[in-house]
């Protein structure tokens, strides 16, 4: 069983920064792929970023490349999403998610139905 707890959301002005955290627990959590999705009002949940605990070659949604950085702290079993140059269109509930698998991160970015565990979500609001 895996548990994911997000924190760090809030209200920020356009151009600002936020860092989301996801505390992960579970006996074999370091074998999981970790990811972030987001869901804006009236829209489907979309992939944002994914990473393995090794930290090698994370994968991003095109629209966040160069602005968002996903990273891991293996000692704390925590995944971060550093968000910079935020835009109003980044406003959404952000979810941490975990998937046990060996396929590419790009493969797992295709749909949220592939992911096994989800956090409760944290709201990010970017004002213009």
Phi and psi in radians as a Rosetta constraint file:
Dihedral C 1 N 2 CA 2 C 2 CIRCULARHARMONIC -2.046 0.35
Dihedral N 2 CA 2 C 2 N 3 CIRCULARHARMONIC 2.377 0.35
Dihedral C 2 N 3 CA 3 C 3 CIRCULARHARMONIC -2.087 0.35
Dihedral N 3 CA 3 C 3 N 4 CIRCULARHARMONIC 2.413 0.35
Dihedral C 3 N 4 CA 4 C 4 CIRCULARHARMONIC -2.245 0.35
Dihedral N 4 CA 4 C 4 N 5 CIRCULARHARMONIC 2.252 0.35
Dihedral C 4 N 5 CA 5 C 5 CIRCULARHARMONIC -2.239 0.35
Dihedral N 5 CA 5 C 5 N 6 CIRCULARHARMONIC 2.012 0.35
Dihedral C 5 N 6 CA 6 C 6 CIRCULARHARMONIC -1.580 0.35
Dihedral N 6 CA 6 C 6 N 7 CIRCULARHARMONIC 2.709 0.35
Dihedral C 6 N 7 CA 7 C 7 CIRCULARHARMONIC -2.717 0.35
Dihedral N 7 CA 7 C 7 N 8 CIRCULARHARMONIC 2.902 0.35
Dihedral C 7 N 8 CA 8 C 8 CIRCULARHARMONIC 1.840 0.35
Dihedral N 8 CA 8 C 8 N 9 CIRCULARHARMONIC -0.047 0.35
Dihedral C 8 N 9 CA 9 C 9 CIRCULARHARMONIC -1.242 0.35
Dihedral N 9 CA 9 C 9 N 10 CIRCULARHARMONIC 3.023 0.35
Dihedral C 9 N 10 CA 10 C 10 CIRCULARHARMONIC 2.872 0.35
Dihedral N 10 CA 10 C 10 N 11 CIRCULARHARMONIC -2.911 0.35
Dihedral C 10 N 11 CA 11 C 11 CIRCULARHARMONIC -1.828 0.35
Dihedral N 11 CA 11 C 11 N 12 CIRCULARHARMONIC 2.292 0.35
Dihedral C 11 N 12 CA 12 C 12 CIRCULARHARMONIC -2.504 0.35
Dihedral N 12 CA 12 C 12 N 13 CIRCULARHARMONIC 2.650 0.35
Dihedral C 12 N 13 CA 13 C 13 CIRCULARHARMONIC -1.391 0.35
Dihedral N 13 CA 13 C 13 N 14 CIRCULARHARMONIC 2.711 0.35
Dihedral C 13 N 14 CA 14 C 14 CIRCULARHARMONIC -0.955 0.35
Dihedral N 14 CA 14 C 14 N 15 CIRCULARHARMONIC 2.391 0.35
Dihedral C 14 N 15 CA 15 C 15 CIRCULARHARMONIC 1.614 0.35
Dihedral N 15 CA 15 C 15 N 16 CIRCULARHARMONIC -0.197 0.35
Dihedral C 15 N 16 CA 16 C 16 CIRCULARHARMONIC -1.460 0.35
Dihedral N 16 CA 16 C 16 N 17 CIRCULARHARMONIC -3.047 0.35
Dihedral C 16 N 17 CA 17 C 17 CIRCULARHARMONIC -2.297 0.35
Dihedral N 17 CA 17 C 17 N 18 CIRCULARHARMONIC 2.671 0.35
Dihedral C 17 N 18 CA 18 C 18 CIRCULARHARMONIC -2.546 0.35
Dihedral N 18 CA 18 C 18 N 19 CIRCULARHARMONIC 2.657 0.35
Dihedral C 18 N 19 CA 19 C 19 CIRCULARHARMONIC -2.152 0.35
Dihedral N 19 CA 19 C 19 N 20 CIRCULARHARMONIC 2.115 0.35
Dihedral C 19 N 20 CA 20 C 20 CIRCULARHARMONIC -1.629 0.35
Dihedral N 20 CA 20 C 20 N 21 CIRCULARHARMONIC 2.537 0.35
Dihedral C 20 N 21 CA 21 C 21 CIRCULARHARMONIC -2.143 0.35
Dihedral N 21 CA 21 C 21 N 22 CIRCULARHARMONIC 2.596 0.35
Dihedral C 21 N 22 CA 22 C 22 CIRCULARHARMONIC -2.351 0.35
Dihedral N 22 CA 22 C 22 N 23 CIRCULARHARMONIC 1.899 0.35
Dihedral C 22 N 23 CA 23 C 23 CIRCULARHARMONIC -1.505 0.35
Dihedral N 23 CA 23 C 23 N 24 CIRCULARHARMONIC 2.102 0.35
Dihedral C 23 N 24 CA 24 C 24 CIRCULARHARMONIC -1.922 0.35
Dihedral N 24 CA 24 C 24 N 25 CIRCULARHARMONIC 2.459 0.35
Dihedral C 24 N 25 CA 25 C 25 CIRCULARHARMONIC -2.401 0.35
Dihedral N 25 CA 25 C 25 N 26 CIRCULARHARMONIC 2.642 0.35
Dihedral C 25 N 26 CA 26 C 26 CIRCULARHARMONIC 2.608 0.35
Dihedral N 26 CA 26 C 26 N 27 CIRCULARHARMONIC 2.586 0.35
Dihedral C 26 N 27 CA 27 C 27 CIRCULARHARMONIC -1.067 0.35
Dihedral N 27 CA 27 C 27 N 28 CIRCULARHARMONIC -0.630 0.35
Dihedral C 27 N 28 CA 28 C 28 CIRCULARHARMONIC -2.068 0.35
Dihedral N 28 CA 28 C 28 N 29 CIRCULARHARMONIC 0.572 0.35
Dihedral C 28 N 29 CA 29 C 29 CIRCULARHARMONIC -1.031 0.35
Dihedral N 29 CA 29 C 29 N 30 CIRCULARHARMONIC -0.531 0.35
Dihedral C 29 N 30 CA 30 C 30 CIRCULARHARMONIC -1.313 0.35
Dihedral N 30 CA 30 C 30 N 31 CIRCULARHARMONIC 0.021 0.35
Dihedral C 30 N 31 CA 31 C 31 CIRCULARHARMONIC -1.682 0.35
Dihedral N 31 CA 31 C 31 N 32 CIRCULARHARMONIC -0.038 0.35
Dihedral C 31 N 32 CA 32 C 32 CIRCULARHARMONIC -1.617 0.35
Dihedral N 32 CA 32 C 32 N 33 CIRCULARHARMONIC 2.626 0.35
Dihedral C 32 N 33 CA 33 C 33 CIRCULARHARMONIC -1.413 0.35
Dihedral N 33 CA 33 C 33 N 34 CIRCULARHARMONIC 2.414 0.35
Dihedral C 33 N 34 CA 34 C 34 CIRCULARHARMONIC -1.990 0.35
Dihedral N 34 CA 34 C 34 N 35 CIRCULARHARMONIC 2.503 0.35
Dihedral C 34 N 35 CA 35 C 35 CIRCULARHARMONIC -2.574 0.35
Dihedral N 35 CA 35 C 35 N 36 CIRCULARHARMONIC 2.949 0.35
Dihedral C 35 N 36 CA 36 C 36 CIRCULARHARMONIC -2.208 0.35
Dihedral N 36 CA 36 C 36 N 37 CIRCULARHARMONIC 2.310 0.35
Dihedral C 36 N 37 CA 37 C 37 CIRCULARHARMONIC -2.085 0.35
Dihedral N 37 CA 37 C 37 N 38 CIRCULARHARMONIC 2.917 0.35
Dihedral C 37 N 38 CA 38 C 38 CIRCULARHARMONIC -2.506 0.35
Dihedral N 38 CA 38 C 38 N 39 CIRCULARHARMONIC 2.700 0.35
Dihedral C 38 N 39 CA 39 C 39 CIRCULARHARMONIC -2.412 0.35
Dihedral N 39 CA 39 C 39 N 40 CIRCULARHARMONIC 2.025 0.35
Dihedral C 39 N 40 CA 40 C 40 CIRCULARHARMONIC -1.557 0.35
Dihedral N 40 CA 40 C 40 N 41 CIRCULARHARMONIC 2.762 0.35
Dihedral C 40 N 41 CA 41 C 41 CIRCULARHARMONIC -0.986 0.35
Dihedral N 41 CA 41 C 41 N 42 CIRCULARHARMONIC 2.282 0.35
Dihedral C 41 N 42 CA 42 C 42 CIRCULARHARMONIC 1.333 0.35
Dihedral N 42 CA 42 C 42 N 43 CIRCULARHARMONIC 0.098 0.35
Dihedral C 42 N 43 CA 43 C 43 CIRCULARHARMONIC -2.123 0.35
Dihedral N 43 CA 43 C 43 N 44 CIRCULARHARMONIC 2.831 0.35
Dihedral C 43 N 44 CA 44 C 44 CIRCULARHARMONIC -1.321 0.35
Dihedral N 44 CA 44 C 44 N 45 CIRCULARHARMONIC 2.731 0.35
Dihedral C 44 N 45 CA 45 C 45 CIRCULARHARMONIC -1.195 0.35
Dihedral N 45 CA 45 C 45 N 46 CIRCULARHARMONIC 2.349 0.35
Dihedral C 45 N 46 CA 46 C 46 CIRCULARHARMONIC -2.194 0.35
Dihedral N 46 CA 46 C 46 N 47 CIRCULARHARMONIC 2.619 0.35
Dihedral C 46 N 47 CA 47 C 47 CIRCULARHARMONIC -1.179 0.35
Dihedral N 47 CA 47 C 47 N 48 CIRCULARHARMONIC 2.505 0.35
Dihedral C 47 N 48 CA 48 C 48 CIRCULARHARMONIC -2.065 0.35
Dihedral N 48 CA 48 C 48 N 49 CIRCULARHARMONIC -0.913 0.35
Dihedral C 48 N 49 CA 49 C 49 CIRCULARHARMONIC -2.845 0.35
Dihedral N 49 CA 49 C 49 N 50 CIRCULARHARMONIC 2.721 0.35
Dihedral C 49 N 50 CA 50 C 50 CIRCULARHARMONIC -2.557 0.35
Dihedral N 50 CA 50 C 50 N 51 CIRCULARHARMONIC 2.721 0.35
Dihedral C 50 N 51 CA 51 C 51 CIRCULARHARMONIC -2.747 0.35
Dihedral N 51 CA 51 C 51 N 52 CIRCULARHARMONIC 2.681 0.35
Dihedral C 51 N 52 CA 52 C 52 CIRCULARHARMONIC -1.701 0.35
Dihedral N 52 CA 52 C 52 N 53 CIRCULARHARMONIC 2.813 0.35
Dihedral C 52 N 53 CA 53 C 53 CIRCULARHARMONIC -1.126 0.35
Dihedral N 53 CA 53 C 53 N 54 CIRCULARHARMONIC -0.347 0.35
Dihedral C 53 N 54 CA 54 C 54 CIRCULARHARMONIC -1.185 0.35
Dihedral N 54 CA 54 C 54 N 55 CIRCULARHARMONIC -0.355 0.35
Dihedral C 54 N 55 CA 55 C 55 CIRCULARHARMONIC 1.440 0.35
Dihedral N 55 CA 55 C 55 N 56 CIRCULARHARMONIC -0.031 0.35
Dihedral C 55 N 56 CA 56 C 56 CIRCULARHARMONIC -1.389 0.35
Dihedral N 56 CA 56 C 56 N 57 CIRCULARHARMONIC 2.366 0.35
Dihedral C 56 N 57 CA 57 C 57 CIRCULARHARMONIC 0.842 0.35
Dihedral N 57 CA 57 C 57 N 58 CIRCULARHARMONIC 1.112 0.35
Dihedral C 57 N 58 CA 58 C 58 CIRCULARHARMONIC -1.108 0.35
Dihedral N 58 CA 58 C 58 N 59 CIRCULARHARMONIC 2.845 0.35
Dihedral C 58 N 59 CA 59 C 59 CIRCULARHARMONIC -2.196 0.35
Dihedral N 59 CA 59 C 59 N 60 CIRCULARHARMONIC 2.448 0.35
Dihedral C 59 N 60 CA 60 C 60 CIRCULARHARMONIC -2.281 0.35
Dihedral N 60 CA 60 C 60 N 61 CIRCULARHARMONIC 2.665 0.35
Dihedral C 60 N 61 CA 61 C 61 CIRCULARHARMONIC -1.091 0.35
Dihedral N 61 CA 61 C 61 N 62 CIRCULARHARMONIC 2.405 0.35
Dihedral C 61 N 62 CA 62 C 62 CIRCULARHARMONIC -0.961 0.35
Dihedral N 62 CA 62 C 62 N 63 CIRCULARHARMONIC -0.701 0.35
Dihedral C 62 N 63 CA 63 C 63 CIRCULARHARMONIC -1.254 0.35
Dihedral N 63 CA 63 C 63 N 64 CIRCULARHARMONIC -0.169 0.35
Dihedral C 63 N 64 CA 64 C 64 CIRCULARHARMONIC -1.938 0.35
Dihedral N 64 CA 64 C 64 N 65 CIRCULARHARMONIC -0.091 0.35
Dihedral C 64 N 65 CA 65 C 65 CIRCULARHARMONIC -1.023 0.35
Dihedral N 65 CA 65 C 65 N 66 CIRCULARHARMONIC 2.349 0.35
Dihedral C 65 N 66 CA 66 C 66 CIRCULARHARMONIC 1.481 0.35
Dihedral N 66 CA 66 C 66 N 67 CIRCULARHARMONIC -0.225 0.35
Dihedral C 66 N 67 CA 67 C 67 CIRCULARHARMONIC -1.991 0.35
Dihedral N 67 CA 67 C 67 N 68 CIRCULARHARMONIC -0.626 0.35
Dihedral C 67 N 68 CA 68 C 68 CIRCULARHARMONIC -1.898 0.35
Dihedral N 68 CA 68 C 68 N 69 CIRCULARHARMONIC 2.558 0.35
Dihedral C 68 N 69 CA 69 C 69 CIRCULARHARMONIC -2.345 0.35
Dihedral N 69 CA 69 C 69 N 70 CIRCULARHARMONIC 2.174 0.35
Dihedral C 69 N 70 CA 70 C 70 CIRCULARHARMONIC -1.722 0.35
Dihedral N 70 CA 70 C 70 N 71 CIRCULARHARMONIC 2.436 0.35
Dihedral C 70 N 71 CA 71 C 71 CIRCULARHARMONIC -2.639 0.35
Dihedral N 71 CA 71 C 71 N 72 CIRCULARHARMONIC 2.918 0.35
Dihedral C 71 N 72 CA 72 C 72 CIRCULARHARMONIC -2.239 0.35
Dihedral N 72 CA 72 C 72 N 73 CIRCULARHARMONIC 2.624 0.35
Dihedral C 72 N 73 CA 73 C 73 CIRCULARHARMONIC -2.103 0.35
Dihedral N 73 CA 73 C 73 N 74 CIRCULARHARMONIC 1.722 0.35
Dihedral C 73 N 74 CA 74 C 74 CIRCULARHARMONIC -1.130 0.35
Dihedral N 74 CA 74 C 74 N 75 CIRCULARHARMONIC -0.567 0.35
Dihedral C 74 N 75 CA 75 C 75 CIRCULARHARMONIC -1.146 0.35
Dihedral N 75 CA 75 C 75 N 76 CIRCULARHARMONIC -0.532 0.35
Dihedral C 75 N 76 CA 76 C 76 CIRCULARHARMONIC -1.792 0.35
Dihedral N 76 CA 76 C 76 N 77 CIRCULARHARMONIC -0.002 0.35
Dihedral C 76 N 77 CA 77 C 77 CIRCULARHARMONIC 0.868 0.35
Dihedral N 77 CA 77 C 77 N 78 CIRCULARHARMONIC 0.810 0.35
Dihedral C 77 N 78 CA 78 C 78 CIRCULARHARMONIC -2.214 0.35
Dihedral N 78 CA 78 C 78 N 79 CIRCULARHARMONIC 2.417 0.35
Dihedral C 78 N 79 CA 79 C 79 CIRCULARHARMONIC -1.950 0.35
Dihedral N 79 CA 79 C 79 N 80 CIRCULARHARMONIC 2.403 0.35
Dihedral C 79 N 80 CA 80 C 80 CIRCULARHARMONIC -2.033 0.35
Dihedral N 80 CA 80 C 80 N 81 CIRCULARHARMONIC 2.656 0.35
Dihedral C 80 N 81 CA 81 C 81 CIRCULARHARMONIC -2.256 0.35
Dihedral N 81 CA 81 C 81 N 82 CIRCULARHARMONIC 1.795 0.35
Dihedral C 81 N 82 CA 82 C 82 CIRCULARHARMONIC -1.492 0.35
Dihedral N 82 CA 82 C 82 N 83 CIRCULARHARMONIC 2.132 0.35
Dihedral C 82 N 83 CA 83 C 83 CIRCULARHARMONIC -2.042 0.35
Dihedral N 83 CA 83 C 83 N 84 CIRCULARHARMONIC 2.163 0.35
Dihedral C 83 N 84 CA 84 C 84 CIRCULARHARMONIC -2.151 0.35
Dihedral N 84 CA 84 C 84 N 85 CIRCULARHARMONIC 2.882 0.35
Dihedral C 84 N 85 CA 85 C 85 CIRCULARHARMONIC 0.822 0.35
Dihedral N 85 CA 85 C 85 N 86 CIRCULARHARMONIC 0.855 0.35
Dihedral C 85 N 86 CA 86 C 86 CIRCULARHARMONIC -1.152 0.35
Dihedral N 86 CA 86 C 86 N 87 CIRCULARHARMONIC 2.560 0.35
Dihedral C 86 N 87 CA 87 C 87 CIRCULARHARMONIC -2.120 0.35
Dihedral N 87 CA 87 C 87 N 88 CIRCULARHARMONIC 2.735 0.35
Dihedral C 87 N 88 CA 88 C 88 CIRCULARHARMONIC -0.964 0.35
Dihedral N 88 CA 88 C 88 N 89 CIRCULARHARMONIC -0.565 0.35
Dihedral C 88 N 89 CA 89 C 89 CIRCULARHARMONIC -1.253 0.35
Dihedral N 89 CA 89 C 89 N 90 CIRCULARHARMONIC -0.108 0.35
Dihedral C 89 N 90 CA 90 C 90 CIRCULARHARMONIC -1.447 0.35
Dihedral N 90 CA 90 C 90 N 91 CIRCULARHARMONIC -0.116 0.35
Dihedral C 90 N 91 CA 91 C 91 CIRCULARHARMONIC -1.070 0.35
Dihedral N 91 CA 91 C 91 N 92 CIRCULARHARMONIC 2.189 0.35
Dihedral C 91 N 92 CA 92 C 92 CIRCULARHARMONIC -3.109 0.35
Dihedral N 92 CA 92 C 92 N 93 CIRCULARHARMONIC 2.969 0.35
Dihedral C 92 N 93 CA 93 C 93 CIRCULARHARMONIC -1.522 0.35
Dihedral N 93 CA 93 C 93 N 94 CIRCULARHARMONIC 2.228 0.35
Dihedral C 93 N 94 CA 94 C 94 CIRCULARHARMONIC -1.797 0.35
Dihedral N 94 CA 94 C 94 N 95 CIRCULARHARMONIC 2.300 0.35
Dihedral C 94 N 95 CA 95 C 95 CIRCULARHARMONIC -2.056 0.35
Dihedral N 95 CA 95 C 95 N 96 CIRCULARHARMONIC 2.380 0.35
Dihedral C 95 N 96 CA 96 C 96 CIRCULARHARMONIC -1.561 0.35
Dihedral N 96 CA 96 C 96 N 97 CIRCULARHARMONIC 2.490 0.35
Dihedral C 96 N 97 CA 97 C 97 CIRCULARHARMONIC -2.529 0.35
Dihedral N 97 CA 97 C 97 N 98 CIRCULARHARMONIC 2.753 0.35
Dihedral C 97 N 98 CA 98 C 98 CIRCULARHARMONIC -2.373 0.35
Dihedral N 98 CA 98 C 98 N 99 CIRCULARHARMONIC 2.521 0.35
Dihedral C 98 N 99 CA 99 C 99 CIRCULARHARMONIC -2.470 0.35
Dihedral N 99 CA 99 C 99 N 100 CIRCULARHARMONIC 2.265 0.35
Dihedral C 99 N 100 CA 100 C 100 CIRCULARHARMONIC -1.634 0.35
Dihedral N 100 CA 100 C 100 N 101 CIRCULARHARMONIC 2.046 0.35
Dihedral C 100 N 101 CA 101 C 101 CIRCULARHARMONIC 3.111 0.35
Dihedral N 101 CA 101 C 101 N 102 CIRCULARHARMONIC 2.904 0.35
Dihedral C 101 N 102 CA 102 C 102 CIRCULARHARMONIC -2.037 0.35
Dihedral N 102 CA 102 C 102 N 103 CIRCULARHARMONIC 0.079 0.35
Dihedral C 102 N 103 CA 103 C 103 CIRCULARHARMONIC -1.366 0.35
Dihedral N 103 CA 103 C 103 N 104 CIRCULARHARMONIC 3.035 0.35
Dihedral C 103 N 104 CA 104 C 104 CIRCULARHARMONIC -1.207 0.35
Dihedral N 104 CA 104 C 104 N 105 CIRCULARHARMONIC 2.723 0.35
Dihedral C 104 N 105 CA 105 C 105 CIRCULARHARMONIC -1.113 0.35
Dihedral N 105 CA 105 C 105 N 106 CIRCULARHARMONIC -0.607 0.35
Dihedral C 105 N 106 CA 106 C 106 CIRCULARHARMONIC -1.075 0.35
Dihedral N 106 CA 106 C 106 N 107 CIRCULARHARMONIC -0.686 0.35
Dihedral C 106 N 107 CA 107 C 107 CIRCULARHARMONIC -1.060 0.35
Dihedral N 107 CA 107 C 107 N 108 CIRCULARHARMONIC -0.805 0.35
Dihedral C 107 N 108 CA 108 C 108 CIRCULARHARMONIC -1.257 0.35
Dihedral N 108 CA 108 C 108 N 109 CIRCULARHARMONIC -0.267 0.35
Dihedral C 108 N 109 CA 109 C 109 CIRCULARHARMONIC -1.296 0.35
Dihedral N 109 CA 109 C 109 N 110 CIRCULARHARMONIC -0.194 0.35
Dihedral C 109 N 110 CA 110 C 110 CIRCULARHARMONIC -1.207 0.35
Dihedral N 110 CA 110 C 110 N 111 CIRCULARHARMONIC -0.574 0.35
Dihedral C 110 N 111 CA 111 C 111 CIRCULARHARMONIC -2.759 0.35
Dihedral N 111 CA 111 C 111 N 112 CIRCULARHARMONIC 2.583 0.35
Dihedral C 111 N 112 CA 112 C 112 CIRCULARHARMONIC -1.274 0.35
Dihedral N 112 CA 112 C 112 N 113 CIRCULARHARMONIC -0.281 0.35
Dihedral C 112 N 113 CA 113 C 113 CIRCULARHARMONIC -1.216 0.35
Dihedral N 113 CA 113 C 113 N 114 CIRCULARHARMONIC -0.250 0.35
Dihedral C 113 N 114 CA 114 C 114 CIRCULARHARMONIC -1.392 0.35
Dihedral N 114 CA 114 C 114 N 115 CIRCULARHARMONIC -0.269 0.35
Dihedral C 114 N 115 CA 115 C 115 CIRCULARHARMONIC -1.583 0.35
Dihedral N 115 CA 115 C 115 N 116 CIRCULARHARMONIC 2.588 0.35
Dihedral C 115 N 116 CA 116 C 116 CIRCULARHARMONIC -1.661 0.35
Dihedral N 116 CA 116 C 116 N 117 CIRCULARHARMONIC -0.702 0.35
Dihedral C 116 N 117 CA 117 C 117 CIRCULARHARMONIC -2.276 0.35
Dihedral N 117 CA 117 C 117 N 118 CIRCULARHARMONIC 2.586 0.35
Dihedral C 117 N 118 CA 118 C 118 CIRCULARHARMONIC -2.359 0.35
Dihedral N 118 CA 118 C 118 N 119 CIRCULARHARMONIC 2.528 0.35
Dihedral C 118 N 119 CA 119 C 119 CIRCULARHARMONIC -1.433 0.35
Dihedral N 119 CA 119 C 119 N 120 CIRCULARHARMONIC -3.104 0.35
Dihedral C 119 N 120 CA 120 C 120 CIRCULARHARMONIC -1.450 0.35
Dihedral N 120 CA 120 C 120 N 121 CIRCULARHARMONIC -0.253 0.35
Dihedral C 120 N 121 CA 121 C 121 CIRCULARHARMONIC 1.659 0.35
Dihedral N 121 CA 121 C 121 N 122 CIRCULARHARMONIC 2.653 0.35
Dihedral C 121 N 122 CA 122 C 122 CIRCULARHARMONIC -2.399 0.35
Dihedral N 122 CA 122 C 122 N 123 CIRCULARHARMONIC 2.355 0.35
Dihedral C 122 N 123 CA 123 C 123 CIRCULARHARMONIC -1.420 0.35
Dihedral N 123 CA 123 C 123 N 124 CIRCULARHARMONIC 2.310 0.35
Dihedral C 123 N 124 CA 124 C 124 CIRCULARHARMONIC -2.107 0.35
Dihedral N 124 CA 124 C 124 N 125 CIRCULARHARMONIC 2.132 0.35
Dihedral C 124 N 125 CA 125 C 125 CIRCULARHARMONIC -2.144 0.35
Dihedral N 125 CA 125 C 125 N 126 CIRCULARHARMONIC 2.177 0.35
Dihedral C 125 N 126 CA 126 C 126 CIRCULARHARMONIC -1.986 0.35
Dihedral N 126 CA 126 C 126 N 127 CIRCULARHARMONIC 2.046 0.35
Dihedral C 126 N 127 CA 127 C 127 CIRCULARHARMONIC -1.604 0.35
Dihedral N 127 CA 127 C 127 N 128 CIRCULARHARMONIC 2.592 0.35
